Amino acid sequence: MSALSIEEKREALRLMQRIRIFEQHCLKYYNAGRLGGWLVLSIGQESVAVAVRMAMKPGDHSICGTRGIHHALASGLSMRKIMAELFGKATGANAGKAGNHGLYHPAGHFWGLYPICAAQTPIAAGLAFQMKYQNTGGVAFCMLGEGAVNQGVFHETLNLSQLFGLPVLFLIENNKYAMGTSERRSSAFRDCLARRAEAYDMEWQCIDEGYDLPTLHHHIAQAAEKVRSTQKPFLLEVRTYRYYGFTVSDANAKKYRTPEEIEWHKENRDPLKFLEAQLIAENAITVDEIEAMKEEATVEALDAVHFADDSASPTIEDITKHVYWELDHQTAAASHGVHLF
C-alpha cells in the first residue's frame, strides 16, 4: 500500500479542519437555542471519517451510526445542506424533518446516520449483498461505536456476513465511552473488542493510532482491499476519542471521565495537531497556511449558518411528503389501497 503524498495529507488536513470548525459552529448555535433535537458531535474523531473516505473507491458505499456528521461531510454533503437540516429547514438534507439523523448523501454513496444502536449493521450487509449479487467489486464500509458491539443484531449480521461471504468492512470507532459507560463496564472482552470476530471465523484487526491519519488510512485501505479481494467481511477496531459528551446534552461528560483525561487526549492525541506537526516537520506546510485553511473553513461554516437562517421551514403540507413514493409521484398505485395519511 503506497504512502500518502504530501498533497493528499494536506487535503486530509483541510477536510479535518472543515469538519471540526463546522461542528464547533453547530455547538455554538445549539447552545444559542437555534438547533433543536439531538446534536452528536465527532470532534476528536475527524481522522476516522477522512481516512475511510480516502480509502473508498468509486463503487464503494458507506453507512454509520448516531455519530456521523464527520462522515456526512467527508462524503461530500455540503455544510449548507447539513446546517439547514440541523436548523429544521426545508433546504436541509432531509427537508428539515430529521435533524442530526437526517443526513444522507446518495451521490457520495453515503447512506446516512442511524440512531438506533447497531441498526445500520444489517443495512450494510444488505448493501454488500447487492454489490456481490451484481458483481460490482464494491465494499460496504459500516461504522459503529463500541457500544453497538453488544447488540444482538450486530452479532446476527456478523454471522450472516461470514456465512454468505459479504464484502463488508465493519469499523468500530472505539472512543472508550458508550453513552456514559466505559467499555470495560459495558463489554466483556479480552485485549480488544474486534477479537470477537474470531467467534465467526472472521478476520480482524485493532488499531491504536486513531489520531494518526496516515497510519490509520494505511490500515483501513489495507483491510478494504482484503475485503475486496476475498469477498469476505472484516472487523476493524480503531481506538479514538471524543472530546464532548455522547450528545451535547450529556450533562455527565466530565464526571464519568475526568477533565484531565480529556485534556490529555487533546494535548497528546489530537488528530489535527498530529497531522499539522507532521506536515510542518516535512516542510510541507506553514503555520500561515494552516491558519488560512481554518479561516476558509470558518467562512464556509458561517455561510452555512446564514443559508440555514434564511431558508424556509417545512410547511404543514410537507408532513405527508417523503413517506410513500406512490403518493409523492402520483403513480397508479396512489389511486387505490390504504395509506397512512
GUDRENMAR-921687 format. One record per residue (C-alpha): residue number from 1; x, y, z. Coordinates in nm, 4 decimals, decimal comma. Example, Ala and Ser with C-alpha at 12.3 -4.5 7.8 and 13.67 -1.06 7.14 Angstrom:
REM GUDRENMAR-921687
<rec 1; <1,2300; -0,4500; 0,7800>>
<rec 2; <1,3670; -0,1060; 0,7140>>
REM end
This chain:
REM GUDRENMAR-921687
<rec 1; <0,0000; 0,0000; 0,0000>>
<rec 2; <0,1668; 0,3236; -0,1111>>
<rec 3; <0,2131; 0,6052; 0,1406>>
<rec 4; <0,0023; 0,9180; 0,1126>>
<rec 5; <0,1531; 1,2003; -0,0885>>
<rec 6; <0,2151; 1,5437; 0,0584>>
<rec 7; <-0,0827; 1,6830; -0,1318>>
<rec 8; <-0,3096; 1,4024; -0,0091>>
<rec 9; <-0,2082; 1,4733; 0,3507>>
<rec 10; <-0,2680; 1,8456; 0,3018>>
<rec 11; <-0,6145; 1,7756; 0,1630>>
<rec 12; <-0,6828; 1,5398; 0,4531>>
<rec 13; <-0,5900; 1,8169; 0,6963>>
<rec 14; <-0,8118; 2,0627; 0,5095>>
<rec 15; <-1,1097; 1,8253; 0,5376>>
<rec 16; <-1,0449; 1,7567; 0,9060>>
<rec 17; <-1,0315; 2,1326; 0,9684>>
<rec 18; <-1,3640; 2,1758; 0,7860>>
<rec 19; <-1,5264; 1,9041; 0,9974>>
<rec 20; <-1,4029; 2,0397; 1,3293>>
<rec 21; <-1,4821; 2,4045; 1,2615>>
<rec 22; <-1,8243; 2,3167; 1,1226>>
<rec 23; <-1,9104; 2,1139; 1,4316>>
<rec 24; <-1,7843; 2,3926; 1,6582>>
<rec 25; <-2,0313; 2,6234; 1,4853>>
<rec 26; <-2,3046; 2,3622; 1,5285>>
<rec 27; <-2,2316; 2,3559; 1,9020>>
<rec 28; <-2,2368; 2,7371; 1,9220>>
<rec 29; <-2,5778; 2,7657; 1,7602>>
<rec 30; <-2,7177; 2,4676; 1,9501>>
<rec 31; <-2,6229; 2,6370; 2,2774>>
<rec 32; <-2,7866; 2,9557; 2,1469>>
<rec 33; <-3,1134; 2,7645; 2,1006>>
<rec 34; <-3,1111; 2,7753; 1,7223>>
<rec 35; <-3,0840; 2,3980; 1,6707>>
<rec 36; <-3,3378; 2,1531; 1,8060>>
<rec 37; <-3,3318; 1,7826; 1,8821>>
<rec 38; <-3,0117; 1,5856; 1,9060>>
<rec 39; <-2,6612; 1,7063; 1,8319>>
<rec 40; <-2,3997; 1,4309; 1,8286>>
<rec 41; <-2,0518; 1,5726; 1,7740>>
<rec 42; <-1,7492; 1,3862; 1,6408>>
<rec 43; <-1,4839; 1,6399; 1,7468>>
<rec 44; <-1,1703; 1,4368; 1,8184>>
<rec 45; <-1,2660; 1,1621; 1,5719>>
<rec 46; <-1,2273; 1,3530; 1,2444>>
<rec 47; <-0,9385; 1,1367; 1,1232>>
<rec 48; <-1,1550; 0,8233; 1,1064>>
<rec 49; <-1,4072; 0,9712; 0,8631>>
<rec 50; <-1,1358; 1,1228; 0,6443>>
<rec 51; <-0,9292; 0,8029; 0,6374>>
<rec 52; <-1,2375; 0,5978; 0,5447>>
<rec 53; <-1,3338; 0,8309; 0,2617>>
<rec 54; <-0,9772; 0,8338; 0,1264>>
<rec 55; <-0,9734; 0,4530; 0,1306>>
<rec 56; <-1,3048; 0,4216; -0,0542>>
<rec 57; <-1,3195; 0,3563; -0,4281>>
<rec 58; <-1,5937; 0,4821; -0,6666>>
<rec 59; <-1,8033; 0,1652; -0,6362>>
<rec 60; <-1,7951; 0,1525; -0,2549>>
<rec 61; <-2,0679; 0,2615; -0,0135>>
<rec 62; <-2,0718; 0,3765; 0,3495>>
<rec 63; <-2,3142; 0,3986; 0,6397>>
<rec 64; <-2,2784; 0,4833; 1,0086>>
<rec 65; <-2,4470; 0,5067; 1,3481>>
<rec 66; <-2,5594; 0,8039; 1,5517>>
<rec 67; <-2,2206; 0,9816; 1,5460>>
<rec 68; <-2,1779; 1,0720; 1,1832>>
<rec 69; <-2,1648; 1,4412; 1,0956>>
<rec 70; <-1,7953; 1,3833; 1,0190>>
<rec 71; <-1,8844; 1,1002; 0,7803>>
<rec 72; <-2,1547; 1,3105; 0,6114>>
<rec 73; <-1,9132; 1,5989; 0,5495>>
<rec 74; <-1,6358; 1,3653; 0,4351>>
<rec 75; <-1,8770; 1,2082; 0,1847>>
<rec 76; <-1,9200; 1,5432; 0,0133>>
<rec 77; <-2,2505; 1,6550; 0,1655>>
<rec 78; <-2,2334; 2,0337; 0,1824>>
<rec 79; <-2,2182; 2,2349; 0,5033>>
<rec 80; <-2,5258; 2,4216; 0,3806>>
<rec 81; <-2,7324; 2,1033; 0,3494>>
<rec 82; <-2,6223; 1,9767; 0,6902>>
<rec 83; <-2,6714; 2,3050; 0,8760>>
<rec 84; <-3,0125; 2,3612; 0,7166>>
<rec 85; <-3,1167; 2,0142; 0,8302>>
<rec 86; <-2,9961; 2,0864; 1,1834>>
<rec 87; <-3,1916; 2,4144; 1,1756>>
<rec 88; <-3,5000; 2,2183; 1,0653>>
<rec 89; <-3,5287; 2,3975; 0,7313>>
<rec 90; <-3,6792; 2,2704; 0,4057>>
<rec 91; <-3,3443; 2,3135; 0,2264>>
<rec 92; <-3,1810; 2,0564; 0,4532>>
<rec 93; <-3,0528; 1,7139; 0,3528>>
<rec 94; <-3,3797; 1,5570; 0,4656>>
<rec 95; <-3,6070; 1,8587; 0,4089>>
<rec 96; <-3,5637; 1,9639; 0,7716>>
<rec 97; <-3,7614; 1,6694; 0,9074>>
<rec 98; <-3,4960; 1,4647; 1,0858>>
<rec 99; <-3,2182; 1,6914; 1,2098>>
<rec 100; <-2,8924; 1,5272; 1,3147>>
<rec 101; <-3,0083; 1,1855; 1,1966>>
<rec 102; <-3,1388; 1,3003; 0,8606>>
<rec 103; <-2,8055; 1,3325; 0,6818>>
<rec 104; <-2,7895; 1,1272; 0,3628>>
<rec 105; <-2,5797; 1,1789; 0,0517>>
<rec 106; <-2,6632; 0,9205; -0,2179>>
<rec 107; <-2,4411; 1,0979; -0,4724>>
<rec 108; <-2,1497; 1,0353; -0,2379>>
<rec 109; <-2,2604; 0,6759; -0,1720>>
<rec 110; <-2,3284; 0,7675; 0,1919>>
<rec 111; <-2,6478; 0,6105; 0,3265>>
<rec 112; <-2,6932; 0,8011; 0,6455>>
<rec 113; <-2,6856; 0,8009; 1,0229>>
<rec 114; <-2,8850; 0,5509; 1,2293>>
<rec 115; <-2,9627; 0,6469; 1,5913>>
<rec 116; <-3,0907; 0,3020; 1,6912>>
<rec 117; <-2,7845; 0,1222; 1,8235>>
<rec 118; <-2,6365; -0,1118; 1,5570>>
<rec 119; <-2,9370; -0,0664; 1,3251>>
<rec 120; <-2,7025; 0,0235; 1,0402>>
<rec 121; <-2,5159; -0,3091; 1,0511>>
<rec 122; <-2,7757; -0,5296; 0,8741>>
<rec 123; <-2,8368; -0,2481; 0,6231>>
<rec 124; <-2,4640; -0,2505; 0,5462>>
<rec 125; <-2,4873; -0,6251; 0,4911>>
<rec 126; <-2,7741; -0,5582; 0,2501>>
<rec 127; <-2,5626; -0,3079; 0,0568>>
<rec 128; <-2,2829; -0,5630; 0,0421>>
<rec 129; <-2,5216; -0,8385; -0,0715>>
<rec 130; <-2,6406; -0,6209; -0,3591>>
<rec 131; <-2,2843; -0,5400; -0,4651>>
<rec 132; <-2,1856; -0,9051; -0,4540>>
<rec 133; <-2,5015; -1,0110; -0,6396>>
<rec 134; <-2,4308; -0,7544; -0,9115>>
<rec 135; <-2,0588; -0,8351; -0,9099>>
<rec 136; <-1,9570; -0,4694; -0,8770>>
<rec 137; <-1,6452; -0,5391; -0,6707>>
<rec 138; <-1,7545; -0,2781; -0,4177>>
<rec 139; <-1,7105; -0,2740; -0,0410>>
<rec 140; <-1,9653; -0,1604; 0,2185>>
<rec 141; <-1,7987; 0,0459; 0,4923>>
<rec 142; <-2,0041; 0,0159; 0,8111>>
<rec 143; <-1,9081; 0,2412; 1,1025>>
<rec 144; <-2,0351; 0,1761; 1,4546>>
<rec 145; <-1,9481; 0,2708; 1,8113>>
<rec 146; <-1,8060; 0,0372; 2,0722>>
<rec 147; <-2,1443; 0,0283; 2,2484>>
<rec 148; <-2,3068; -0,1224; 1,9390>>
<rec 149; <-2,0931; -0,4379; 1,9530>>
<rec 150; <-2,3149; -0,5736; 2,2323>>
<rec 151; <-2,6346; -0,5567; 2,0287>>
<rec 152; <-2,7817; -0,8839; 1,9113>>
<rec 153; <-2,8438; -0,7555; 1,5590>>
<rec 154; <-2,4721; -0,6832; 1,5197>>
<rec 155; <-2,3824; -1,0438; 1,6016>>
<rec 156; <-2,6541; -1,1749; 1,3707>>
<rec 157; <-2,5091; -0,9567; 1,0965>>
<rec 158; <-2,1538; -1,0804; 1,1578>>
<rec 159; <-2,2774; -1,4384; 1,1397>>
<rec 160; <-2,4717; -1,3920; 0,8157>>
<rec 161; <-2,1984; -1,1787; 0,6558>>
<rec 162; <-1,9432; -1,4532; 0,7124>>
<rec 163; <-2,1808; -1,7312; 0,6033>>
<rec 164; <-2,2791; -1,5510; 0,2821>>
<rec 165; <-1,9336; -1,4090; 0,2150>>
<rec 166; <-2,0413; -1,0446; 0,2079>>
<rec 167; <-1,7901; -0,7658; 0,1334>>
<rec 168; <-1,8434; -0,5559; 0,4478>>
<rec 169; <-1,5749; -0,3715; 0,6390>>
<rec 170; <-1,7165; -0,3265; 0,9900>>
<rec 171; <-1,5271; -0,0429; 1,1572>>
<rec 172; <-1,5639; 0,0177; 1,5316>>
<rec 173; <-1,4919; 0,3787; 1,6265>>
<rec 174; <-1,3976; 0,2998; 1,9850>>
<rec 175; <-1,3939; 0,6276; 2,1772>>
<rec 176; <-1,3958; 0,4406; 2,5110>>
<rec 177; <-1,7390; 0,5527; 2,6357>>
<rec 178; <-2,0798; 0,4400; 2,5132>>
<rec 179; <-2,3475; 0,6824; 2,6351>>
<rec 180; <-2,1640; 0,7488; 2,9605>>
<rec 181; <-2,0469; 0,3930; 3,0258>>
<rec 182; <-1,6853; 0,2883; 2,9786>>
<rec 183; <-1,6112; -0,0064; 2,7525>>
<rec 184; <-1,4822; -0,2100; 3,0478>>
<rec 185; <-1,8088; -0,1624; 3,2352>>
<rec 186; <-2,0283; -0,2431; 2,9356>>
<rec 187; <-1,8353; -0,5096; 2,7430>>
<rec 188; <-1,6707; -0,8379; 2,8394>>
<rec 189; <-1,3681; -0,8916; 2,6142>>
<rec 190; <-1,0028; -0,9903; 2,6003>>
<rec 191; <-0,7438; -0,7496; 2,4519>>
<rec 192; <-0,9871; -0,5651; 2,2257>>
<rec 193; <-1,3456; -0,5756; 2,1030>>
<rec 194; <-1,2526; -0,6744; 1,7480>>
<rec 195; <-1,1308; -1,0115; 1,8769>>
<rec 196; <-1,4967; -1,1128; 1,8991>>
<rec 197; <-1,4785; -1,1697; 1,5233>>
<rec 198; <-1,2920; -1,4947; 1,5966>>
<rec 199; <-1,6226; -1,6479; 1,7051>>
<rec 200; <-1,7382; -1,6107; 1,3438>>
<rec 201; <-1,4098; -1,7192; 1,1840>>
<rec 202; <-1,3743; -1,3632; 1,0593>>
<rec 203; <-1,0522; -1,1664; 1,0141>>
<rec 204; <-0,9999; -0,8726; 1,2473>>
<rec 205; <-0,7528; -0,6043; 1,3486>>
<rec 206; <-0,7211; -0,3469; 1,6258>>
<rec 207; <-0,5563; -0,0087; 1,5564>>
<rec 208; <-0,4445; 0,2065; 1,8473>>
<rec 209; <-0,3329; 0,5065; 1,6392>>
<rec 210; <-0,6751; 0,6515; 1,5638>>
<rec 211; <-0,5231; 1,0007; 1,5812>>
<rec 212; <-0,2562; 0,9274; 1,3165>>
<rec 213; <-0,4220; 0,9919; 0,9784>>
<rec 214; <-0,1536; 0,8388; 0,7500>>
<rec 215; <-0,1203; 0,5226; 0,9617>>
<rec 216; <-0,4950; 0,4954; 1,0018>>
<rec 217; <-0,5522; 0,5331; 0,6276>>
<rec 218; <-0,2924; 0,2646; 0,5558>>
<rec 219; <-0,4654; 0,0060; 0,7775>>
<rec 220; <-0,8192; 0,0921; 0,6640>>
<rec 221; <-0,7198; 0,0797; 0,2962>>
<rec 222; <-0,5385; -0,2494; 0,3549>>
<rec 223; <-0,8434; -0,4027; 0,5266>>
<rec 224; <-1,0724; -0,2759; 0,2494>>
<rec 225; <-0,8554; -0,4361; -0,0166>>
<rec 226; <-0,8660; -0,7653; 0,1734>>
<rec 227; <-1,2476; -0,7471; 0,1783>>
<rec 228; <-1,2484; -0,6583; -0,1903>>
<rec 229; <-1,0207; -0,9458; -0,2929>>
<rec 230; <-1,1642; -1,2175; -0,0677>>
<rec 231; <-1,5299; -1,1027; -0,0816>>
<rec 232; <-1,5487; -1,1720; 0,2904>>
<rec 233; <-1,6210; -0,9414; 0,5859>>
<rec 234; <-1,3557; -0,7900; 0,8124>>
<rec 235; <-1,3886; -0,6377; 1,1617>>
<rec 236; <-1,1610; -0,3420; 1,2283>>
<rec 237; <-1,1401; -0,1571; 1,5591>>
<rec 238; <-0,9955; 0,1943; 1,5755>>
<rec 239; <-0,9067; 0,3488; 1,9107>>
<rec 240; <-1,0169; 0,7123; 1,9042>>
<rec 241; <-1,1636; 0,9687; 2,1443>>
<rec 242; <-1,4481; 1,2181; 2,1626>>
<rec 243; <-1,3951; 1,5485; 2,3391>>
<rec 244; <-1,7623; 1,6137; 2,4147>>
<rec 245; <-2,0407; 1,4017; 2,5580>>
<rec 246; <-2,2313; 1,1219; 2,3930>>
<rec 247; <-2,4596; 1,4018; 2,2777>>
<rec 248; <-2,4338; 1,7727; 2,3538>>
<rec 249; <-2,6967; 1,7244; 2,6268>>
<rec 250; <-2,4803; 1,4664; 2,8059>>
<rec 251; <-2,4520; 1,6531; 3,1383>>
<rec 252; <-2,2145; 1,3989; 3,2932>>
<rec 253; <-1,9483; 1,4047; 3,0205>>
<rec 254; <-1,6869; 1,5269; 3,2705>>
<rec 255; <-1,7992; 1,3006; 3,5550>>
<rec 256; <-1,7686; 0,9503; 3,4100>>
<rec 257; <-1,4252; 1,0580; 3,2837>>
<rec 258; <-1,2014; 1,3246; 3,4309>>
<rec 259; <-1,1336; 1,6655; 3,2753>>
<rec 260; <-0,7649; 1,5720; 3,2974>>
<rec 261; <-0,8234; 1,2672; 3,0765>>
<rec 262; <-0,9973; 1,4793; 2,8136>>
<rec 263; <-0,7175; 1,7367; 2,8175>>
<rec 264; <-0,4527; 1,4648; 2,7863>>
<rec 265; <-0,6130; 1,3381; 2,4676>>
<rec 266; <-0,6448; 1,6911; 2,3305>>
<rec 267; <-0,2787; 1,7561; 2,4007>>
<rec 268; <-0,1280; 1,4206; 2,3019>>
<rec 269; <-0,3640; 1,2510; 2,0594>>
<rec 270; <-0,5427; 1,5227; 1,8696>>
<rec 271; <-0,5649; 1,4142; 1,5028>>
<rec 272; <-0,5416; 1,7697; 1,3651>>
<rec 273; <-0,2421; 1,8665; 1,5780>>
<rec 274; <-0,0683; 1,5402; 1,4880>>
<rec 275; <-0,1047; 1,5876; 1,1132>>
<rec 276; <-0,0184; 1,9574; 1,1320>>
<rec 277; <0,3033; 1,8755; 1,3192>>
<rec 278; <0,3904; 1,6025; 1,0697>>
<rec 279; <0,3415; 1,8312; 0,7694>>
<rec 280; <0,5388; 2,1132; 0,9329>>
<rec 281; <0,8247; 1,8715; 1,0088>>
<rec 282; <0,8242; 1,7664; 0,6422>>
<rec 283; <0,8345; 2,1332; 0,5330>>
<rec 284; <0,5081; 2,0617; 0,3508>>
<rec 285; <0,3024; 2,3368; 0,5130>>
<rec 286; <0,3483; 2,6593; 0,7058>>
<rec 287; <0,1683; 2,7917; 1,0112>>
<rec 288; <0,0244; 3,0692; 0,7942>>
<rec 289; <-0,1157; 2,8119; 0,5508>>
<rec 290; <-0,2768; 2,6219; 0,8385>>
<rec 291; <-0,4380; 2,9433; 0,9619>>
<rec 292; <-0,5614; 3,0143; 0,6091>>
<rec 293; <-0,7240; 2,6697; 0,5993>>
<rec 294; <-0,9008; 2,7431; 0,9270>>
<rec 295; <-1,0201; 3,0804; 0,8035>>
<rec 296; <-1,1508; 2,9258; 0,4821>>
<rec 297; <-1,3440; 2,6638; 0,6810>>
<rec 298; <-1,4810; 2,9316; 0,9150>>
<rec 299; <-1,6111; 3,1375; 0,6232>>
<rec 300; <-1,7779; 2,8280; 0,4781>>
<rec 301; <-1,9353; 2,7370; 0,8132>>
<rec 302; <-2,0726; 3,0879; 0,8639>>
<rec 303; <-2,2117; 3,0843; 0,5116>>
<rec 304; <-2,3914; 2,7598; 0,6014>>
<rec 305; <-2,5405; 2,9278; 0,9100>>
<rec 306; <-2,6654; 3,2234; 0,7060>>
<rec 307; <-2,8052; 2,9889; 0,4413>>
<rec 308; <-2,9924; 2,7894; 0,7043>>
<rec 309; <-3,1133; 3,1045; 0,8750>>
<rec 310; <-3,2531; 3,2451; 0,5502>>
<rec 311; <-3,4161; 2,9205; 0,4368>>
<rec 312; <-3,7863; 2,8479; 0,4717>>
<rec 313; <-3,9239; 2,5998; 0,7214>>
<rec 314; <-4,1225; 2,2962; 0,6067>>
<rec 315; <-4,4958; 2,3570; 0,5706>>
<rec 316; <-4,7786; 2,1627; 0,7328>>
<rec 317; <-4,8489; 2,0064; 0,3936>>
<rec 318; <-4,4923; 1,8774; 0,3791>>
<rec 319; <-4,5618; 1,6326; 0,6611>>
<rec 320; <-4,7178; 1,3839; 0,4190>>
<rec 321; <-4,4324; 1,4063; 0,1690>>
<rec 322; <-4,1402; 1,1645; 0,1567>>
<rec 323; <-4,3459; 0,8921; 0,3234>>
<rec 324; <-4,4733; 0,6931; 0,0255>>
<rec 325; <-4,3135; 0,7030; -0,3178>>
<rec 326; <-4,6537; 0,6368; -0,4746>>
<rec 327; <-4,8130; 0,9443; -0,3201>>
<rec 328; <-4,5166; 1,1749; -0,3863>>
<rec 329; <-4,5105; 1,0792; -0,7539>>
<rec 330; <-4,8827; 1,0095; -0,8002>>
<rec 331; <-4,8290; 0,6678; -0,9553>>
<rec 332; <-5,1161; 0,4355; -1,0466>>
<rec 333; <-5,0833; 0,2690; -0,7066>>
<rec 334; <-5,1561; 0,6006; -0,5358>>
<rec 335; <-5,5168; 0,5904; -0,6537>>
<rec 336; <-5,6070; 0,2798; -0,4568>>
<rec 337; <-5,5076; 0,0906; -0,1459>>
<rec 338; <-5,4850; 0,2074; 0,2131>>
<rec 339; <-5,2269; 0,4702; 0,3094>>
<rec 340; <-5,1347; 0,6072; 0,6472>>
<rec 341; <-5,2477; 0,9583; 0,5571>>
REM end
